[in-house]
Amino acid sequence: MKKNFIKRFSTTLLMLLAIPIWMMSQNISISGNVKDLKGEVLPGVSVLEEGTTNGIMTDNQGNFSINVSSNATLQFFYLGYNTQRVAVAGKQQLNIVMSEDTKLLEEVVVVSYGTQKKRDVTGSISQVNGSNLKDLPVGQIGQKLQGQVAGVQINQYTGKPGESPAFRIRGAASVNGGNSPLFVVDGMVYNSGLNNINPDDIESFSVLKDAAATSLYGSRAANGVILITTKRAKAGQLKVDLNAFYGIQSLNGLKRLDMMDAREFAQYQKETYEDRAIYESYKDGVPEVYQNPEKYGKGTDWYDLLTRTAAIQSYNLSVAGGNDKISSIVILGYHKQEGVVLNTEFERFTLRANNEFKVNDKVKLGLNIAPTFKINKNHGTDGGWNILNSAILMSPILSPYNEDGELNVGMSAPNMFNQPNWLRVIKERTNEHKSTAILSNMFAEIDIWKGIKYKFQAGIDIGNATHRTFTPSTSGGGMFVAPPQKATADYNTDNYYDWNIENMLSYNNTFGDHSIEGLLGYSAQKYQAEFGRLSGTDFPDDKITWIQGASTKNGNSYKEAWAVASFISRLNYRYKDRYLMQATFRRDGSSRFGFDNRYANFPSVSGGWIASEEDFMKPLHKTMNSLKLRASYGLTGNYNIGNYTYIAGIQTVDYVFNETLASGKALSGLGNSQLTWEETKQFNVGIDLGFFNDRLFMMYDYYSKRTDGMLYRIDIPAASGFWDIQSNVGDFKSWGHEFTLQSRNMVGDFEWSTNLNLSFNKNEVMALGTNNTPINGYNNQGSVNRLQVGQPIGVFMGYVYDGVYMTQKELDSQPKHASSEIGTVRMKDLNDDKIIDEKDRTIIGDPNPDFIFGITNDFSYKNFDLSILLTGQVGGNIMDGNQEYTENLDGCFNVLRNVKNRWRSPENPGNGSVPRTKLGTTALYRYTNSSWVYDATYLSVRNITLGYNIPLKSNAYLSKIRLYLTAQNLKTFSKYPGMNPEVSENGMNWNGLGIDKTTYPIPRTFSLGCNITF
């Protein structure tokens, strides 16, 4: 009886427990309808049971029917609409209303002295959110922005730790006033180095490109403007974020120059001496060190000796909170990059506190403060005859160490120049730069009455820097001069302050279909700096490294200052939310110009038409939801001419009176009171297109700008007593096309979005002074880039390489240089006078690319995310200036392996590209020529980041943990044999553009990072 009861009870209990399991597991049929906010049906909506592959699409009437589990969650996806998630929860009928995703055109962007909805912008502006760049394991803002914005060229021309890349917006806008854009941080014009700013502080970048967007910055806006907005706390939010990464930088596997090793170099030198015995009556034999090349192996790889694998790390902690009265964010940052060259590094400590206070409904106050402390240890690594270039050319037979294992002092070898031991140089020299800067600004904003607001803002940037060097006697000298030399030391100090005050009155109101926004303001800025210079020599020994121990001391100090005062105005008018107009005007006065031309005006006008709001466009809204046309014209200027250049300079000189020296003064240069502003006139036309509710968004811009009154120091007759004078000598134009494409290719559990930008920039020199005389490019060596009317800025000048005179017949029948013999280099005779000389030099290359591009693909699947950034350029040229030395045939440097294939005799003519080594015939091959010029096209896998969000149960401590792996500068595809296709000798300035004279290498970086939110 008892057993039967237990059996029945157990069976009943199991059945009762199985009922909910069965109910949960059985499928139910769900039907419904999907519409938009206007009540229109949406056909083709994807309906997916979350976590499965079970899905259907709505029919032409927006209806659907699907079998799902009773506890399922349905996801609704439709192109251009926000994704909906709806729990079934036992329902059998669902009526879904989907809202349009209009975030792109409704997005608020930062503009000059304010903000605007993106749909109302009539100028050419691109905005990048800082959160999109957070995973890049770099310490500089420019490295973060590279490849992100159409029309912006950012080249990392050197890999020095802490060095900012070079910027260009819409090509070159000046040849002497610099090409870097103006940076504005939280409304304050910023003149200090970008490496003072912690990239993790930044909320967004706004890149202003055309005159309508930039003209309110007047005399400083010709090169474009980048507005940097730092992070703010949000009311009602208490948030703690930790962002950190640690990475390893390496040169392994990256391209490098293919130089001879010890055995190859000894063989080359041996053959050189043997050829001299045959052709030059040389009788002293081959030096012993070169007689048996077979005894050498690889020898010393000097480049490898001076480089290393190095760490990079960054840690940023932020605390943000606020309520309806006060909001505050504090960000503490630390960044350290050890250089891949020995004894180099960059270290930065940053703190930022941004605070806002709402006094009442009418008054708001703000105070920001951001101190920075930096330590930068770098050496003279970049450029010809500097450390890296000289080390590459050092004999691989020589060892940096003597037989006792100690570092050698001087290095010498037969037929080669005496030099220091470059390993000792990099280890022993001190070159340390320390700086402290405080950037702070405050504002008060008062809502006066019915759309009228007054805003006062004051900012200050204060800095102090010290630069200390010490070169011991054992590592002094340089190429051609070996130590020991006298020990030397320098101690330099820089102190500056830069204040800015603005008073702005704005008005914003809407009357029916009419909307008006106006701005009137006054701005004043002053910069002042003081410099101290101390140097010392004649130290008792190398153990005392401060100038106090020097027997001979020298010192100097000086001061400079400049100021700008400006009137600012802007008027925006909008009719029916579709017809847009903007007019701006700025009047600047600058202390940098002469009294005759101290002030200048910078107006602009622009208009826009949101055509998609017209009735005739509404039938297309399902496909093309937005269409905006815009155009602008305006003037901007460039005041970067240095201080006091309009004034005649004075220097101290000695005079002789009655056979006695007396100190006095004399002119050091001529003044020019007529010196005026570089003025850039710019026209821009653009179109913005949004498809499928901006799921596909396109922007196109065409611009044309003309710079007049180009500032440059022109040569004057020596009879005047001076060499040159600053003047307005010419003008040039530039034009181009910019394309941006943003797309959300896939949505749902698997998401994929793409951002592509293309920039086509061209320029041409239109006039140079009264006679259009070309500037620069006249010498056989060194002077390469030229300004010439009718040509792009900075073209290369040189001879056209035409191979080698391989036979006596070729030599006898073809034009010749004064040094030509059989086996020597042949250049083209361009003027047909049968003589190769300076008259045959011509344009042999153009460093300006045909177009540049960047493409970012972002993927996510559940908790995983993947981002891939590619950047590159097509067209343009690089000149490998190193070949003047690395293919030098006089035997005084190590050379490229290709030199093994040189011409030695008619029976051993080599490969026909490298001439012979006979003394007196090699100079022409060292002259600038087209064999040094290469295609600058490249594709760089700039960054790949794989992240994973760790699922967390709800808790009171952690809301997010994301881990990620990043590869930076993973691979560069280029036909250029050098190490860096973005190289330039002088940043993005025209004189040195595209010239490679060996720069600090750019490493490949692998890093592990985390984003944690508490």
Buried (B, 14 or more C-beta within 10 A) or exposed (E): EEEEEEEEEEEEEEEEEEEEEEEEEEEBEBEBBBBBEEEEBBBEBBBBBBEEEBBBEBBEEBEBEBEBBBEBBBBBBBBBBBBBEBEBEEEEEBEBEBEBBBEBBEBEBBBBBBEBEBBBBBBBBBBBEBEBBBBBBBBBBBBBBBBBBBBBBBBBBBBBBBBBBBBBBBBBBBBBBBBBBBBBBBBBBBBBBBBBBBBBBBBBBBBBBBBBBBBBBBBBBBBBBBBBBBBBBEBEEEBBBBBBBBBBBBBEEBBBBEBBBBBBBBBBBBBBBBBBEEBEEBEEEBBEBBEEBEEBEEBBBBBEBBBBEBBBBBBBBBBBBBEEEBBBBBBBBBBBBBBBBBBBBBBBBBBBBBBBBBEEEEEBBBBBBBBBBBBBBBBBBBBBBBBBBBBBBBBBBBBBEEEEEEBBBBBEBEBBBBBBBBBBBBBBBBBBBBBBBBBBBBBBBBBEEEBBBEBEBBBBBBBBBBBBBBBBBBBBBBBEEBBBBBBBBBBBBBBBBBBBBBBBBBBBEEEEEEBBBBBBBEBBBBBBBBBBBBBBBEBEEBEBBEBEBBEEEEEEEEEEBBBBBBBBBBBBBBEEBBBBBBBBBBBBBBBBBBEEBBBBBBBBBBBBBBBBBEEEBEEEBBEBBBBBBBBBBBBBBBBBBBEBBBBBEEEEEEEEEEEEEEEEEEEEBBBBEEBBBBBBBBBBBBBBBBBBBBBBBBBBBBBBBBBBBBBBBBEBEEEEEBEEBBBBBBBBBBBBBBBBBBBBBBBBBEBBBBBBBBBBBBBBBBEBBEEBBBBBBEEBEEBBBBBBBEBBBBBBBBBBBBBBBBEEEEBEEBBBBEBBBBBBBBBBBBEEEEBBBEEBBBBBBBBBBBBBBBBBBBBBEEEEBBBBBBBBBBBBBBBBBBBBBBBBBBBBBBBBBBBBEBBBEEEEBBEEBBBBBBBEBBBBBBBBBBBBBBBBBBBBBBBBBBBBBEEEEEEEEBEEBBBBBBBBBBEBEBEBBBBBBBBBBBBBBBBBBBBBBBBBBBBBBBBBBBBBBB
